[in-house]
Amino acid sequence: MKIPTKVKIKAKTWTLNYDKELLRDDHNYGVCYPTKLKIVLDATQPKDQLENSFFHELIHAIIDSSALRTDLSRDLNEKVAVTIAEDLLHVIRQNNLDFRK
């Protein structure tokens, strides 16, 4: 899967950047910065993990762009991101889904 450098959520464009030291310095595979409309992914992680991290941070961005932002506790926000990212990516992979067609 090709991870985009920009993604539009509602009317706002989010940018995706890579950091080779994010995992080492912050122990994170990715970070979502809602006020900056930015997602940063650790560039050193394996491809499968990178795809999972992309979906995980994308789910955080979607939550932060919606009314759920104020409805979910931090712990529940994280559980939702983990569950939906992993399950959605699994469905995409298992069914060989390609949305570019």
Rosetta blueprint (number, residue, H / E / L):
1 M L
2 K L
3 I L
4 P L
5 T L
6 K E
7 V E
8 K E
9 I E
10 K L
11 A L
12 K E
13 T E
14 W E
15 T E
16 L E
17 N E
18 Y E
19 D E
20 K L
21 E L
22 L H
23 L H
24 R H
25 D H
26 D H
27 H L
28 N L
29 Y L
30 G E
31 V E
32 C E
33 Y E
34 P H
35 T H
36 K H
37 L L
38 K E
39 I E
40 V E
41 L E
42 D E
43 A L
44 T L
45 Q L
46 P L
47 K H
48 D H
49 Q H
50 L H
51 E H
52 N H
53 S H
54 F H
55 F H
56 H H
57 E H
58 L H
59 I H
60 H H
61 A H
62 I H
63 I H
64 D H
65 S L
66 S L
67 A L
68 L H
69 R H
70 T H
71 D H
72 L L
73 S L
74 R H
75 D H
76 L H
77 N H
78 E H
79 K H
80 V H
81 A H
82 V H
83 T H
84 I H
85 A H
86 E H
87 D H
88 L H
89 L H
90 H H
91 V H
92 I H
93 R H
94 Q H
95 N L
96 N L
97 L L
98 D L
99 F L
100 R L
101 K L
